[in-house]
Every structure is written in C-alpha cells, then in structure tokens.
Amino acid sequence: MTAAAAVSEGSYPVTLELEAPLQIARWRPLVHWLLGIPYYIVLYVLQIALGVVTFVAWFVILFTGNIPEGMFAFMASVHRFQWRYSSYILWMREPYPPFELTGPAIDPGTDPPTRFSVE
C-alpha cells in the first residue's frame, strides 16, 4: 500500500510520501516502541536546535527578506527526521529509519519507505 499526499501542480510546497505495509508483525506493538527511544532522544535535541534556528531565521527574514539556504535545508532535514520517526513509531514502516540529516530540502530518496520534500 502506498499513501502519498495529493498535491496538484503549484498548490502546496510540502510533499509527504509513505509506502506503508498492509500488515504488521504481531510482535511489533509490544516492543516496537522500545526501538524508537534512541531515535526520540536524537529528535528531542534536534527539535531544540530547530527552535533556535527558527528564531534566528525569523530575524534574518525580517531584515533581508529571505531565508538562507543552509537554515532552510536544516529545517527541512529536521522535519524529514521527524517524519521518519513518526512513521516508524506508529507502525507505518518496517525498516528502522536511518540516523541521518539529509541536506537538501528536496528529499534525495535515500530512505525509500518515507519521503519528505519542501520546495
């Protein structure tokens, strides 16, 4: 089963895609959440950094009129990291998500079950 955000041409700048399994193994609801704890700890730290970067980016946008590409890519990467964690902890994917922050705002497709792109 594949679930993808219905995005028409030029409507929304965010695209979420998910290739969810039709069935889950019976053991997953019992111990699956334990496997997500390390990912959650990293995500917690990244969310704090995201708050700081968002605060700084607000002032940069206020004075320059645009957001630096590096800040935008970091924000998109943290949201992609969160999308991978959420899809894993809610049993929408089988493989363990990678611990990586992919740089560009457009998802390079290194993690096939989930994709998150911002244009």
C-alpha positions as a Python dict, from the first residue, in 0.01 Angstrom:
ca = {
    (1, 'M'): (0, 0, 0),
    (2, 'T'): (131, 343, -85),
    (3, 'A'): (-4, 657, 71),
    (4, 'A'): (103, 987, -77),
    (5, 'A'): (-7, 1342, -25),
    (6, 'A'): (-236, 1457, -300),
    (7, 'V'): (-51, 1756, -438),
    (8, 'S'): (-164, 1929, -751),
    (9, 'E'): (68, 2146, -955),
    (10, 'G'): (157, 2459, -760),
    (11, 'S'): (-76, 2409, -464),
    (12, 'Y'): (140, 2319, -164),
    (13, 'P'): (518, 2335, -119),
    (14, 'V'): (539, 2026, 108),
    (15, 'T'): (518, 1670, -22),
    (16, 'L'): (487, 1367, 208),
    (17, 'E'): (503, 1014, 72),
    (18, 'L'): (477, 683, 255),
    (19, 'E'): (497, 322, 146),
    (20, 'A'): (318, 155, 435),
    (21, 'P'): (293, -223, 479),
    (22, 'L'): (-51, -382, 454),
    (23, 'Q'): (8, -591, 767),
    (24, 'I'): (236, -563, 1068),
    (25, 'A'): (404, -841, 1261),
    (26, 'R'): (233, -937, 1586),
    (27, 'W'): (541, -865, 1799),
    (28, 'R'): (577, -506, 1680),
    (29, 'P'): (316, -340, 1906),
    (30, 'L'): (480, -499, 2211),
    (31, 'V'): (844, -398, 2162),
    (32, 'H'): (848, -163, 1867),
    (33, 'W'): (824, 149, 2084),
    (34, 'L'): (1142, 46, 2269),
    (35, 'L'): (1336, 58, 1945),
    (36, 'G'): (1219, 415, 1889),
    (37, 'I'): (1364, 554, 2214),
    (38, 'P'): (1717, 629, 2079),
    (39, 'Y'): (1564, 798, 1776),
    (40, 'Y'): (1340, 1004, 2004),
    (41, 'I'): (1637, 1124, 2211),
    (42, 'V'): (1816, 1245, 1898),
    (43, 'L'): (1494, 1402, 1772),
    (44, 'Y'): (1449, 1587, 2102),
    (45, 'V'): (1792, 1750, 2068),
    (46, 'L'): (1724, 1832, 1703),
    (47, 'Q'): (1391, 1995, 1796),
    (48, 'I'): (1573, 2225, 2041),
    (49, 'A'): (1822, 2319, 1769),
    (50, 'L'): (1533, 2370, 1526),
    (51, 'G'): (1372, 2616, 1767),
    (52, 'V'): (1694, 2817, 1790),
    (53, 'V'): (1745, 2815, 1412),
    (54, 'T'): (1382, 2916, 1355),
    (55, 'F'): (1418, 3206, 1597),
    (56, 'V'): (1737, 3328, 1426),
    (57, 'A'): (1584, 3273, 1081),
    (58, 'W'): (1289, 3493, 1175),
    (59, 'F'): (1524, 3788, 1230),
    (60, 'V'): (1722, 3710, 916),
    (61, 'I'): (1400, 3705, 713),
    (62, 'L'): (1283, 4025, 882),
    (63, 'F'): (1594, 4219, 780),
    (64, 'T'): (1695, 4056, 450),
    (65, 'G'): (1363, 3935, 312),
    (66, 'N'): (1472, 3576, 251),
    (67, 'I'): (1594, 3274, 444),
    (68, 'P'): (1949, 3144, 395),
    (69, 'E'): (1962, 2813, 209),
    (70, 'G'): (2152, 2640, 491),
    (71, 'M'): (1892, 2728, 751),
    (72, 'F'): (1610, 2621, 522),
    (73, 'A'): (1783, 2289, 446),
    (74, 'F'): (1841, 2224, 819),
    (75, 'M'): (1475, 2292, 899),
    (76, 'A'): (1360, 2061, 620),
    (77, 'S'): (1605, 1792, 735),
    (78, 'V'): (1476, 1801, 1093),
    (79, 'H'): (1117, 1775, 972),
    (80, 'R'): (1218, 1482, 748),
    (81, 'F'): (1387, 1319, 1050),
    (82, 'Q'): (1063, 1366, 1248),
    (83, 'W'): (854, 1221, 963),
    (84, 'R'): (1073, 910, 959),
    (85, 'Y'): (1044, 871, 1338),
    (86, 'S'): (667, 924, 1336),
    (87, 'S'): (613, 673, 1058),
    (88, 'Y'): (829, 418, 1241),
    (89, 'I'): (681, 458, 1588),
    (90, 'L'): (324, 448, 1451),
    (91, 'W'): (392, 115, 1271),
    (92, 'M'): (369, 261, 922),
    (93, 'R'): (709, 128, 818),
    (94, 'E'): (907, -188, 887),
    (95, 'P'): (1274, -91, 843),
    (96, 'Y'): (1444, 113, 1114),
    (97, 'P'): (1487, 472, 991),
    (98, 'P'): (1841, 595, 927),
    (99, 'F'): (2007, 839, 1169),
    (100, 'E'): (2095, 1097, 907),
    (101, 'L'): (2009, 1454, 827),
    (102, 'T'): (1994, 1478, 452),
    (103, 'G'): (2089, 1826, 347),
    (104, 'P'): (1870, 1947, 63),
    (105, 'A'): (1509, 2047, 110),
    (106, 'I'): (1411, 1810, -171),
    (107, 'D'): (1430, 1454, -40),
    (108, 'P'): (1711, 1267, -218),
    (109, 'G'): (1521, 938, -176),
    (110, 'T'): (1781, 758, 39),
    (111, 'D'): (1506, 621, 266),
    (112, 'P'): (1252, 451, 35),
    (113, 'P'): (955, 394, 273),
    (114, 'T'): (919, 766, 352),
    (115, 'R'): (987, 1083, 160),
    (116, 'F'): (952, 1445, 274),
    (117, 'S'): (1025, 1732, 37),
    (118, 'V'): (988, 2107, 73),
    (119, 'E'): (1000, 2335, -228),
}
